Amino acid sequence: MRRTSPLILGAGPAGTAAAIRLAQGGAQPLILEAQVEKGDAICGGFISWRTIQSLEALGLAADDLPGHPVSRVTLFCGNSVGETPLPAQAMGISRYLLDRMLIDRAVSAGAGIEMGVAAKALHEDGSLSLKDGTTLAPESLFVATGKHDLRGLGRGRFDDPAVGIRVRLSPHATLGRLVGGAIELHLFEGGYAGLMLQEDGSGNLCMAVRKSRLANAGGSPQALLSVLGEAHPHLAERLAFLPSDASIDAIAAIPYGWRTSETRPGQFRLGDQAACIPSLAGEGNGLALASGIRAAEAWLDGGATASCDYQRRFADATWRPVSAARTLWHLAESEGSGKFLIKATQSAPFLAKVAASLTRIGH
Ligand SMILES: Cc1cc2nc3c(=O)[nH]c(=O)nc-3n(C[C@H](O)[C@H](O)[C@H](O)COP(=O)(O)OP(=O)(O)OC[C@H]3O[C@@H](n4cnc5c(N)ncnc54)[C@H](O)[C@@H]3O)c2cc1C
C-alpha cells in the first residue's frame, strides 16, 4: 500500500529521533519546527547511560558527543550532603548542542525540516492548522511539541504544578572544582535545583519548583534564587558564579507524571507529549528518544494505523520509570524525606543504583 510521508511537529529529541529512524527506513519525513533558530531548551542537560545508548542507536557515537563526563550524584539538603557513584558513565551537554547534532543527523539521513513553522491546532477530523493560516491533512502525524501543548491535544490541568527555571553559571576554575564530575541535586522544600557542568565548562543550574513555592518566595525566579541562596550555603557558593546580567529562562505548569495510552489512528504522540517524567530522574531526553525510535519503527512496520498500538505499548513501557521518578520527586521535595534519602543512599549505596535503574526506560 502506498504511504504518504509522515509529518513531524517539533525538532527536539523526540521529533528528531523519529525523523532519523523514519529516514533510515526509507521514508521521507518532514519536520516542522516553531523556532526560527533552535535555542537552548530549558533542560538540565543530564544525558544518562541509557540515553547515550539511544543516541548510539541513532548513529551518534558516545565518543563524538562532546559532553562533560558525569560519574556521580551529590545530594544536598540543609546541612546534609551525600555522594554516590552512578551505575554507569553519564554526561552533561547543552540542549543547544544536542539538538543541533540530532537535526544534522536527521537531515543527513534524508529528512526535511522547515524552521519557523508553528502548528496551531489539531482538529477532530485529523486536520492541522498552522499559525500562518495553512491547513494540512497529514495521513501520519508525529506530535513532538514537548513542553508546549497543541490546541485540541492538551494534557489537562494540575494542582500546584511544577515550574521550570534555568540559569547559566559562568565557567570558572573554582566552579569546576566544586562540581567536577557530579550531577548535583540541591533539595529544598517544594522543589530542587540540579547543577552540572557542560561542554564549555559553564554550569547549567536547572530547577523544578512548585508554583506555590515560587509564590511564597515572592513570585519571581530572581526572588526565589535569593531566598534559596540565603537558606542554603552550598547553593549560595555556586550562585556566586551567576553573572549579574544573567538571563533567567522559565516555563510554567509542567505536567510531571502525566502519561497517555490514547491517540487517534494516524497520530503518534512522542516525548513529553506521550509521557512527562519528573526531571529529577534525568531521563526525559531518554524517554523522548525512545518514543521517537519506537513510533518510527511502528510506522515503518504498519503505517498510519499502527499509532494506537504504539501508544498503548509506550504507555506500558513508561509506567515504571515515570511512577518511580514521581515517588522520588515527592520524597525529594520535603526537607525531612530529602535528608532521609541522603542517609539511606549513604548507608546502602545500592539503593541509589536501584533508584537509577528503576527510572530508566527498558529496551
Ligand atoms: C527543569 C527541567 C529540567 C530537565 N532536566 C533534564 C535532564 O537533565 N535530563 C533529561 O534527560 N531530561 C530533562 N528534562 C526533561 C527534558 O527536557 C524533556 O523530557 C525533553 O526535552 C522532551 O523532549 P521532546 O522532544 O518531547 O520536547 P522538547 O525538547 O520540548 O522539544 C519540542 C520541540 O517542539 C517545538 N515546538 C513546540 N511547539 C511547537 C509547535 N506548535 N509547532 C512546531 N514546533 C513546536 C519546540 O520549539 C521544540 O523544538 C528536564 C525538564 C525540565 C522542565
The ligand as an SDF file (V2000), in Angstrom:
LIG
                    3D

 53 58  0  0  0  0  0  0  0  0999 V2000
   13.5000   21.9300   34.5960 C   0  0  0  0  0  0  0  0  0  0  0  0
   13.7210   20.7300   33.7100 C   0  0  0  0  0  0  0  0  0  0  0  0
   14.9360   20.0340   33.7530 C   0  0  0  0  0  0  0  0  0  0  0  0
   15.1200   18.9050   32.9580 C   0  0  0  0  0  0  0  0  0  0  0  0
   16.3170   18.2480   33.0260 N   0  0  0  0  0  0  0  0  0  0  0  0
   16.5020   17.1210   32.2960 C   0  0  0  0  0  0  0  0  0  0  0  0
   17.7510   16.4460   32.3130 C   0  0  0  0  0  0  0  0  0  0  0  0
   18.7130   16.8830   32.9600 O   0  0  0  0  0  0  0  0  0  0  0  0
   17.8890   15.3010   31.5760 N   0  0  0  0  0  0  0  0  0  0  0  0
   16.8470   14.7920   30.8430 C   0  0  0  0  0  0  0  0  0  0  0  0
   17.0180   13.7350   30.2190 O   0  0  0  0  0  0  0  0  0  0  0  0
   15.6560   15.4390   30.7770 N   0  0  0  0  0  0  0  0  0  0  0  0
   15.4580   16.5940   31.4760 C   0  0  0  0  0  0  0  0  0  0  0  0
   14.2890   17.2640   31.3840 N   0  0  0  0  0  0  0  0  0  0  0  0
   13.2280   16.7340   30.5190 C   0  0  0  0  0  0  0  0  0  0  0  0
   13.5240   17.0090   29.0390 C   0  0  0  0  0  0  0  0  0  0  0  0
   13.8720   18.3620   28.8460 O   0  0  0  0  0  0  0  0  0  0  0  0
   12.2850   16.6850   28.1990 C   0  0  0  0  0  0  0  0  0  0  0  0
   11.7230   15.4640   28.6180 O   0  0  0  0  0  0  0  0  0  0  0  0
   12.6580   16.6120   26.7210 C   0  0  0  0  0  0  0  0  0  0  0  0
   13.0630   17.8880   26.2840 O   0  0  0  0  0  0  0  0  0  0  0  0
   11.4730   16.1550   25.8940 C   0  0  0  0  0  0  0  0  0  0  0  0
   11.8280   16.1760   24.5390 O   0  0  0  0  0  0  0  0  0  0  0  0
   10.7390   16.4760   23.4180 P   0  0  0  0  0  0  0  0  0  0  0  0
   11.4280   16.2840   22.1150 O   0  0  0  0  0  0  0  0  0  0  0  0
    9.4950   15.7280   23.7290 O   0  0  0  0  0  0  0  0  0  0  0  0
   10.3420   18.0140   23.6150 O   0  0  0  0  0  0  0  0  0  0  0  0
   11.1850   19.3710   23.5540 P   0  0  0  0  0  0  0  0  0  0  0  0
   12.5940   19.1400   23.9030 O   0  0  0  0  0  0  0  0  0  0  0  0
   10.4010   20.3410   24.3880 O   0  0  0  0  0  0  0  0  0  0  0  0
   11.1230   19.8020   22.0270 O   0  0  0  0  0  0  0  0  0  0  0  0
    9.9190   20.2020   21.4470 C   0  0  0  0  0  0  0  0  0  0  0  0
   10.2120   20.9660   20.1570 C   0  0  0  0  0  0  0  0  0  0  0  0
    8.9640   21.2720   19.5320 O   0  0  0  0  0  0  0  0  0  0  0  0
    8.9420   22.6260   19.1380 C   0  0  0  0  0  0  0  0  0  0  0  0
    7.5410   23.0610   19.1580 N   0  0  0  0  0  0  0  0  0  0  0  0
    6.7880   23.3710   20.2350 C   0  0  0  0  0  0  0  0  0  0  0  0
    5.5500   23.7190   19.8660 N   0  0  0  0  0  0  0  0  0  0  0  0
    5.5250   23.6190   18.5150 C   0  0  0  0  0  0  0  0  0  0  0  0
    4.5130   23.8440   17.5440 C   0  0  0  0  0  0  0  0  0  0  0  0
    3.2850   24.2570   17.9070 N   0  0  0  0  0  0  0  0  0  0  0  0
    4.8050   23.6490   16.2220 N   0  0  0  0  0  0  0  0  0  0  0  0
    6.0540   23.2310   15.8480 C   0  0  0  0  0  0  0  0  0  0  0  0
    7.0500   23.0220   16.7350 N   0  0  0  0  0  0  0  0  0  0  0  0
    6.7910   23.1920   18.0430 C   0  0  0  0  0  0  0  0  0  0  0  0
    9.7980   23.3300   20.1720 C   0  0  0  0  0  0  0  0  0  0  0  0
   10.2800   24.5810   19.6960 O   0  0  0  0  0  0  0  0  0  0  0  0
   10.8980   22.2970   20.4160 C   0  0  0  0  0  0  0  0  0  0  0  0
   11.9570   22.4610   19.4750 O   0  0  0  0  0  0  0  0  0  0  0  0
   14.0760   18.4350   32.1240 C   0  0  0  0  0  0  0  0  0  0  0  0
   12.8780   19.1420   32.0470 C   0  0  0  0  0  0  0  0  0  0  0  0
   12.7040   20.2880   32.8240 C   0  0  0  0  0  0  0  0  0  0  0  0
   11.4030   21.0390   32.7030 C   0  0  0  0  0  0  0  0  0  0  0  0
  1  2  1  0
  2  3  1  0
  2 52  2  0
  3  4  2  0
  4  5  1  0
  4 50  1  0
  5  6  2  0
  6  7  1  0
  6 13  1  0
  7  8  2  0
  7  9  1  0
  9 10  1  0
 10 11  2  0
 10 12  1  0
 12 13  2  0
 13 14  1  0
 14 15  1  0
 14 50  1  0
 15 16  1  0
 16 17  1  0
 16 18  1  0
 18 19  1  0
 18 20  1  0
 20 21  1  0
 20 22  1  0
 22 23  1  0
 23 24  1  0
 24 25  2  0
 24 26  1  0
 24 27  1  0
 27 28  1  0
 28 29  2  0
 28 30  1  0
 28 31  1  0
 31 32  1  0
 32 33  1  0
 33 34  1  0
 33 48  1  0
 34 35  1  0
 35 36  1  0
 35 46  1  0
 36 37  1  0
 36 45  1  0
 37 38  2  0
 38 39  1  0
 39 40  1  0
 39 45  2  0
 40 41  1  0
 40 42  2  0
 42 43  1  0
 43 44  2  0
 44 45  1  0
 46 47  1  0
 46 48  1  0
 48 49  1  0
 50 51  2  0
 51 52  1  0
 52 53  1  0
M  END
$$$$
